[in-house]
Amino acid sequence: MSIDPRAAFAAEARALDAADPLAGHRDAFAGAESPLVYFDGNSLGRPLRVTAQRLADFVTAEWGGRLIRGWDESWMQMPFRIGDRLGHLALGAAAGQTVIGDSTTVLLYKLLRAALAERSASDPARVEIVVGRDDFPTDRYLVEGIAAERGARVVWIEVDTTRGVDADLLRAAVGPRTAVVLLSHVSYRSGYLADAETLTRIAHEAGALVLWDLCHSAGSVPVELDAWGVDLAVGCTYKYLNGGPGSPAFAYVAARHQSALTQPIQGWMGAADVFSMGPRYEPADGMRRFLSGTPPVLAMRAMEDTLDLIQDAGITAIRDKSVALTAFALRVSDGILAPLGVTLASPRDPAERGGHVTLSHPAMRAVTARLWAQDVIPDYRDPRGLRIGLAPLSTSFAETLTGLEAVAEAVRAES
Ligand SMILES: Cc1ncc(COP(=O)(O)O)c(C=O)c1O
């Protein structure tokens, strides 16, 4: 007698949900009660229920009640207070090295420019910026723009798009001309999880600074910036940190580099004495020098609720669930999608995988459109890739199975 694989997966999903120590946190998310399947928490996280009240209270009590006094009372310190908390809970960063600032793109620009200027000032031969050919577009575009602006040279690392930059590839790309290396901790396309400690060491052995893009790892994969000896990092807060659409990014600058780095957008909020309104820009000490204009206070509010949740759950337990979710998704995919011609475009080894997996099939663009119309929300990435993002705090195993069964039906319909 053969066992129906769907019934077996359903039983497995029930057992995994029942044993999941983080299962209770799912109810904290708005919309988690609906049958909608959300596979895009790695792109825009769901809001927490408490966030609606927190934002409303902020508007009436803090903004409406304190008005401009709010700046002195707490808002000026918010970028540093929340940055330090994020650093402590999810980035392995001691206080005084993380700030919430502008968009990821703008913070990457500032830190890349600062790092290039510092390295090439101390050694004029260092004129190369190393970046992966398959890194997120903004990262590649920034590197090209900065190279054109500063007369630097781009060194591209060619990568297998089902993986990312590994130690051998980086070793072959860096050398005495390298100023700065820009790397993704988790590849936006394949979900490949880089060995950040080893890659950081390789960049340092070549005399370069390294800037990590943590967009797809912050809040889902444990990060140890201080212990790994990282120089610089930037990451999004609207993915696993549920800060809301367009919530500002964070920047990390290791304490040992702060006084030597100056960023190119010299605004009053990064000046030594913000309210002296002096004739010339003098960068502030510490992380304030990486700010430019008025901090986006409202947009920083929501991520604090996720930090409360991470504090409760612990980043190690979050990673354990993330690995269990992606491993389950791969078992289901092998069972019901592989027979339909779907292949895996992500690493199989969980130690090399972040919080999302990409499934490949020629029909995936049409499959994505069909799924969205029926409230199953993954996203599509060329070539032929369906990205399944499994935010560990807001996704259940049952939801994962329901969504992958819908993928199977859609692939059948579109093939
Ligand atoms: C890996 C990565 N880097 C950079 C960015 C750019 O972020 P932003 O649009 O907030 O500037 C994103 C956005 O999704 C991303 O996924």
The ligand as an ORCA input file, in Angstrom:
! r2SCAN-3c Opt
* xyz 0 1
  C      20.098     42.893     -0.639
  C      19.520     44.268     -0.788
  N      20.339     45.316     -0.809
  C      19.865     46.571     -0.949
  C      18.509     46.822     -1.069
  C      18.037     48.228     -1.283
  O      17.308     48.738     -0.212
  P      16.557     50.141     -0.289
  O      15.580     50.053     -1.407
  O      15.854     50.217      1.031
  O      17.550     51.209     -0.489
  C      17.613     45.754     -1.031
  C      16.163     45.967     -1.158
  O      15.350     45.083     -1.223
  C      18.138     44.431     -0.900
  O      17.337     43.357     -0.875
*
